[in-house]
Amino acid sequence: GNLSCVNNYIKQVDCVWEPEKIGDENSSCTLAARDQLQSQLHCTMNRTDQLTEYESFRVSLHGSFSGGDRAYVAFPEYKAKLNIKCDPPFNLQSNLSASLCRFQWSVPERLQKMLQFELSYKKHGASWEQAQHKQLLSSATEVDIEAIEFEAGINYTARIRCKTSQEKNTYKSQWSEWSQTTEFRREGFREPRPSFGTSMIHMMFIPVCLVVILYIILNARLSSRAKNFFGLKVPTPAAFFQPLYTLHNGNFKDWVGRNEA
């Protein structure tokens, strides 16, 4: 069968064995089935001290196979730093404002600087296959997402997982299990309804503007016609009464008075 072992790079090592046959009366194993998966046997080892980068172990499987006690050496040199599966992040929280949605979570302090994360969120009731995913390559344990990415009035569910950063070449890791979920909702922002007076002003604004513009146009045209009308030359009798205009500048009284004298 196949034996695989991963660790959380703190104190815990988990091994899973997939034997070729399950329930054979001639074989036995102290490994126990996990989550009612009879095709996998699982065991956990908790150390009193923390795993370190330079430690290596020999992992073997002991049991009764084919009528005899046998030992199967699965990993002659098991290095913890190359077989990491972290515990999922915990205490995931969401805080949504009018412009941003901030997600915050926690991880063991020892691992924080060596991790990257994946955030997944979906509409409440949708399947996780329909979820949106954000790859967070930074080791920061918070992220802000624009609120416009979420529909107003809709409930959302989010979760997060982690693994060692791609920049840490000395470590090899698989994704952790998903964290506990958090739920959030972007409330709809409705514009206030205008009052009756405001509505009337808006309704009257365009007609009044049209009347003013029409008045300006008509007034300009009438003014132009008036100028043309009043600007015509008035006939003068100067050609027929030359002494009146040459000697008296058109002053009829002065001209009559002198003739009487």
C-alpha positions in Angstrom: 0.0 0.0 0.0 0.9 3.7 0.1 2.0 5.6 3.3 2.1 9.4 3.3 3.0 11.6 6.2 2.6 15.4 6.5 3.2 17.8 9.5 2.0 21.2 10.5 5.6 22.3 11.1 4.9 22.8 14.8 4.5 19.6 16.8 2.0 17.4 14.9 2.7 14.7 12.2 -0.2 13.0 10.4 0.2 9.8 8.5 -2.3 8.1 6.2 -1.9 4.5 5.0 -3.8 3.1 2.0 -3.3 -0.7 2.1 -4.1 -2.8 -0.9 -6.7 -4.8 1.1 -8.8 -3.8 4.0 -10.4 -6.3 6.4 -8.0 -9.2 5.7 -8.1 -11.5 8.7 -4.4 -12.2 8.4 -3.4 -8.5 8.8 -3.8 -6.0 11.5 -2.8 -2.4 12.2 -3.0 0.1 15.0 -3.9 2.9 12.6 -7.6 3.8 12.7 -10.0 4.8 10.0 -10.7 8.5 9.8 -14.0 10.1 8.9 -15.5 6.7 8.1 -13.1 6.3 5.1 -12.5 2.5 5.3 -9.9 2.8 2.5 -7.6 5.0 4.6 -6.1 4.4 8.0 -4.9 7.4 9.9 -2.7 8.2 12.9 -1.4 11.3 14.5 1.8 11.8 16.5 2.2 14.8 18.8 5.7 15.8 19.8 6.6 17.5 23.0 9.1 19.8 21.2 8.7 21.7 17.9 9.8 20.4 14.6 12.9 22.1 13.2 14.2 22.8 9.7 17.2 20.5 10.0 15.5 17.4 11.5 15.0 14.2 9.6 13.3 10.9 10.6 12.9 7.4 9.5 9.3 6.5 9.0 8.3 2.8 8.9 5.1 0.8 9.1 5.0 -2.2 11.4 2.3 -4.9 11.2 1.3 -8.4 10.5 1.4 -9.1 6.7 1.0 -12.5 5.1 1.0 -14.3 8.4 4.1 -12.7 9.8 5.3 -9.5 11.5 6.9 -7.3 9.0 8.3 -3.7 8.8 7.8 -1.5 5.8 10.2 1.4 5.6 8.2 4.2 3.9 10.7 7.1 4.3 14.3 6.3 5.1 14.9 10.1 5.6 11.7 12.0 6.3 12.4 15.8 6.4 9.7 17.8 8.1 10.3 21.0 6.1 9.6 19.1 2.8 6.3 17.6 3.9 4.3 20.5 5.3 0.6 20.8 5.5 -0.2 23.7 7.8 -3.2 23.9 10.0 -5.9 26.1 8.4 -6.0 29.8 9.4 -8.3 30.7 12.2 -10.4 33.6 13.5 -11.4 34.7 10.0 -13.3 38.0 10.2 -14.8 40.4 7.6 -15.6 44.1 7.9 -17.5 45.7 5.0 -17.7 49.5 4.6 -19.1 51.6 1.8 -15.8 51.4 -0.2 -13.8 48.4 1.1 -14.2 44.9 2.5 -11.4 44.1 4.9 -10.6 40.4 5.8 -8.5 39.5 8.8 -7.3 36.2 10.1 -4.8 34.5 12.3 -2.0 31.9 12.0 0.6 30.6 14.4 3.2 33.3 15.0 6.1 31.0 14.1 4.7 30.4 10.5 3.3 33.9 9.7 6.3 35.2 7.7 6.7 32.0 5.6 3.1 31.6 4.3 1.0 32.7 1.4 -2.8 32.5 1.3 -5.8 31.9 -1.0 -9.1 33.7 -0.2 -12.3 32.3 -1.6 -15.7 33.9 -1.5 -19.1 33.2 -3.0 -22.8 34.2 -2.9 -24.6 32.6 0.0 -26.3 29.4 -1.3 -24.0 29.0 -4.3 -21.6 26.1 -4.6 -17.9 26.6 -3.9 -17.2 25.6 -7.5 -18.7 29.0 -8.4 -16.6 30.9 -5.9 -14.2 33.7 -6.7 -10.5 33.2 -5.7 -7.8 35.7 -4.6 -4.2 34.5 -4.5 -2.5 36.5 -1.7 1.3 36.1 -2.1 2.0 38.4 0.8 2.4 37.0 4.3 0.2 39.7 5.7 -2.8 38.4 7.6 -5.3 40.9 6.2 -6.4 42.1 2.8 -8.7 44.9 1.5 -11.0 44.2 -1.5 -13.0 46.9 -3.3 -16.7 46.9 -2.2 -17.8 47.2 -5.8 -16.8 43.5 -6.3 -19.8 42.6 -4.2 -23.4 43.1 -5.2 -25.5 45.2 -2.9 -28.1 43.4 -0.8 -26.5 40.0 -1.3 -25.1 37.8 1.5 -21.6 36.3 0.9 -19.6 33.5 2.5 -15.7 33.6 2.6 -13.0 31.2 3.6 -9.2 31.1 3.4 -6.4 28.5 3.3 -2.6 28.7 3.4 0.7 27.0 2.4 4.4 27.9 2.5 5.3 30.8 0.2 6.6 30.1 -3.3 9.6 32.4 -2.4 10.7 30.0 0.3 12.5 27.4 -1.8 13.8 25.5 1.2 10.2 24.4 2.1 7.7 22.2 0.3 4.0 22.4 1.3 0.6 21.5 0.1 -2.5 23.7 0.8 -4.0 23.5 4.2 -7.6 22.6 4.7 -10.0 25.6 4.4 -10.7 27.7 7.4 -14.0 28.2 9.1 -16.2 30.6 7.1 -17.3 34.1 7.7 -20.4 35.8 6.3 -20.9 39.4 5.2 -23.3 41.6 3.3 -23.0 44.8 1.3 -26.0 46.9 2.1 -27.7 48.7 -0.8 -27.2 52.5 -0.8 -30.4 54.1 -1.9 -30.6 57.7 -3.0 -33.1 59.8 -1.0 -36.4 60.4 -2.7 -36.9 64.1 -3.6 -39.6 66.1 -1.9 -42.7 67.4 -3.8 -41.2 70.9 -3.9 -38.0 69.7 -5.3 -39.8 67.6 -7.9 -41.9 70.6 -9.0 -38.7 72.7 -9.4 -37.1 70.0 -11.6 -40.3 69.7 -13.7 -40.5 73.5 -14.2 -36.9 74.1 -14.9 -36.7 72.9 -18.5 -39.9 74.8 -19.7 -38.8 78.0 -18.0 -35.4 77.7 -19.7 -37.0 77.2 -23.1 -39.2 80.3 -22.6 -36.2 82.5 -21.6 -34.2 81.3 -24.6 -37.2 82.0 -27.0 -37.6 85.5 -25.5 -34.0 86.3 -26.0 -34.1 85.2 -29.6 -37.3 87.1 -30.4 -36.1 90.2 -28.6 -32.8 90.2 -30.6 -34.8 89.9 -33.9 -37.2 92.8 -33.0 -34.3 95.0 -31.9 -32.6 94.4 -35.2 -35.7 95.3 -37.1 -36.3 98.5 -35.0 -32.8 99.7 -35.7 -33.3 99.2 -39.4 -36.6 101.0 -39.2 -35.5 104.0 -37.2 -32.2 104.2 -39.0 -33.8 105.3 -42.3 -32.9 108.8 -43.5 -35.7 111.4 -43.0 -36.3 113.6 -46.1 -35.0 117.2 -45.7 -36.2 120.4 -47.6 -32.7 121.9 -47.6 -32.5 121.6 -51.4 -35.6 123.8 -51.8 -34.9 126.4 -49.0 -31.2 127.0 -49.4 -31.1 130.5 -47.7 -33.0 129.0 -44.7 -30.4 126.3 -44.2 -27.2 128.1 -45.3 -27.9 131.4 -43.4 -30.1 130.3 -40.5 -29.2 126.6 -40.1 -32.8 125.6 -40.6 -34.2 128.0 -37.9 -37.5 129.0 -39.5 -38.4 131.6 -36.8 -35.1 133.4 -37.2 -35.6 133.4 -41.0 -39.2 134.7 -40.8 -38.2 137.4 -38.3 -35.5 138.8 -40.4 -37.7 138.9 -43.5 -40.4 140.9 -41.6 -37.8 143.4 -40.5 
